[in-house]
Amino acid sequence: MLDHGYIQIYTGDGKGKTTASLGLALRALGHGWNVLIIQFTKGDSATSYGELASGLKFDNLEVKQFGMDRVAYAHNVCMEDYKEAKRGWECAKEAINSGKYQLIILDEINICTAMNMVKVSEVKEALLNKPENLEIVLTGRYAHPELKALAHLVTEMKPVKHYFDTGVMARQGIEY
């Protein structure tokens, strides 16, 4: 296991932020790590995410969603989204301090901080006080500058070309 865990951020407007974090999770699972993925702003009823099904197949993987039956964007956010984000953040804080996991992925947490659904100061405090041997990954567009400064690795996904621009919608097994 890890002697020293780092903080990673995958952000930007390009595709691949969640996908990159899931690849990291798969790698960690292969080494016997306990992995938790907390998905913010995503609900499982509208779309069946493949990572939810994977969570049922690995004993050392948990996937928890805190969102409505849709993906939340700035134009469709309601009070329930804020409540779900708060529930997700409470779950994350508990998990970070539990000592149970070697890798925690906070999927779309950057969106939550950008929309003030979760306070940047609270995320920063949790990251500064995380256990030494815990790796934490934050994903989503609009990563806050303070979180970027705190992180040990920041990758910004930049769109060059995407089939979505030609009308191709999200595909099962690829985008979800």
C-alpha positions in Angstrom: 0.0 0.0 0.0 1.0 3.7 0.0 3.4 5.3 2.3 2.4 8.7 1.0 -0.8 9.5 -0.8 -1.2 12.5 -3.1 -4.0 14.8 -4.3 -4.8 14.6 -8.0 -7.2 16.8 -10.0 -8.6 16.1 -13.4 -10.3 19.1 -14.8 -11.0 21.1 -18.0 -13.5 21.1 -20.8 -12.4 17.9 -22.6 -13.8 14.4 -22.2 -11.9 12.0 -20.0 -11.9 13.4 -16.4 -14.0 10.7 -14.9 -12.6 8.1 -17.3 -9.1 8.8 -16.1 -10.1 8.5 -12.5 -11.8 5.2 -13.2 -8.7 3.9 -14.9 -6.7 4.8 -11.8 -9.4 3.0 -9.7 -9.0 -0.2 -11.8 -5.3 -0.1 -11.4 -5.6 0.3 -7.6 -8.1 -2.5 -7.4 -5.7 -4.8 -9.1 -3.3 -4.2 -6.3 -5.9 -5.0 -3.6 -6.6 -1.4 -2.5 -9.9 -0.4 -1.1 -11.4 2.2 -3.4 -14.4 4.5 -2.9 -15.9 6.5 -5.7 -18.3 9.2 -4.7 -20.2 10.7 -7.6 -21.6 14.2 -7.1 -24.3 15.7 -9.3 -25.1 12.3 -10.9 -28.1 10.1 -10.3 -28.4 6.5 -11.4 -32.0 6.3 -12.4 -31.8 8.2 -15.6 -28.6 6.5 -16.8 -27.1 3.3 -15.6 -23.4 4.1 -15.2 -21.1 1.2 -15.9 -19.1 2.0 -12.8 -22.1 1.3 -10.6 -22.3 -2.2 -12.1 -18.5 -2.6 -11.5 -19.0 -1.7 -7.9 -21.0 -4.9 -7.5 -18.3 -7.1 -9.0 -15.4 -6.0 -6.8 -15.3 -6.6 -3.1 -12.9 -3.7 -2.5 -14.8 -1.1 -4.6 -17.7 1.1 -3.4 -19.5 3.5 -5.7 -21.9 6.0 -4.2 -24.0 8.5 -6.0 -25.3 11.8 -4.7 -27.4 13.5 -7.3 -30.8 13.6 -8.9 -32.1 11.4 -11.8 -30.0 13.6 -14.2 -26.6 15.2 -14.4 -26.7 18.6 -12.8 -25.6 21.6 -14.9 -25.8 25.3 -14.0 -29.0 25.7 -15.9 -31.0 22.9 -14.2 -29.8 23.0 -10.6 -32.5 23.1 -7.9 -32.5 23.0 -4.0 -32.5 19.1 -4.1 -29.1 19.2 -5.9 -27.7 21.3 -3.1 -29.1 18.8 -0.5 -27.6 15.8 -2.4 -24.2 17.6 -2.7 -24.2 18.2 1.0 -25.1 14.5 1.7 -22.3 13.5 -0.6 -19.8 15.8 1.0 -20.7 14.5 4.5 -20.1 10.9 3.2 -16.8 12.0 1.7 -15.5 13.6 5.0 -16.5 10.5 6.9 -14.7 8.2 4.3 -11.6 10.4 4.3 -11.2 10.1 8.0 -12.3 6.4 8.2 -8.9 4.8 7.4 -10.8 2.3 5.4 -9.7 3.4 1.9 -6.4 3.8 0.0 -8.0 5.7 -2.9 -11.0 8.0 -2.8 -12.3 9.6 -6.0 -14.6 12.6 -5.6 -16.1 12.6 -9.1 -17.5 16.0 -10.1 -16.7 17.7 -6.8 -15.2 20.6 -8.8 -18.6 21.3 -10.3 -20.0 21.4 -6.7 -17.4 23.9 -5.5 -17.8 26.0 -8.6 -21.6 26.2 -8.0 -21.2 26.7 -4.2 -22.9 23.4 -3.5 -19.9 22.5 -1.4 -17.6 25.1 0.1 -14.1 25.2 -1.2 -12.8 25.9 2.3 -14.3 22.7 3.6 -12.7 20.6 0.7 -9.4 22.3 1.3 -9.5 21.6 5.0 -10.3 17.9 4.4 -7.5 17.6 1.9 -5.0 19.3 4.2 -6.0 16.9 7.1 -6.3 13.7 5.1 -4.5 10.6 6.3 -0.9 10.4 5.0 -1.4 7.1 3.1 -4.7 8.2 1.3 -4.7 9.2 -2.4 -7.6 11.5 -3.3 -8.7 12.4 -6.8 -11.0 15.3 -7.6 -12.7 15.5 -11.0 -14.9 17.9 -12.9 -14.7 21.2 -14.8 -13.9 24.4 -13.1 -11.4 23.2 -10.5 -10.9 26.0 -8.0 -7.5 27.7 -8.1 -6.9 27.1 -4.3 -7.5 23.4 -4.8 -5.2 23.3 -7.9 -2.5 25.0 -5.8 -2.9 22.4 -3.1 -2.9 19.4 -5.4 0.2 17.4 -6.3 -1.0 16.6 -9.8 -3.3 18.6 -12.0 -4.3 17.5 -15.4 -6.5 19.7 -17.6 -8.4 17.9 -20.4 -8.6 20.1 -23.5 -11.1 19.3 -26.3 -9.6 19.0 -29.7 -12.3 17.0 -31.5 -15.3 15.2 -30.2 -18.0 13.2 -32.0 -20.6 14.8 -29.8 -20.2 17.9 -32.0 -21.5 15.9 -34.9 -24.6 14.8 -33.0 -23.4 11.6 -31.4 -25.0 11.2 -28.0 -23.5 9.6 -24.9 -22.9 5.9 -25.5 -23.3 3.1 -22.9 -19.9 1.6 -22.1 -18.0 4.7 -23.3 -19.5 7.8 -21.7 -21.5 6.0 -19.0 
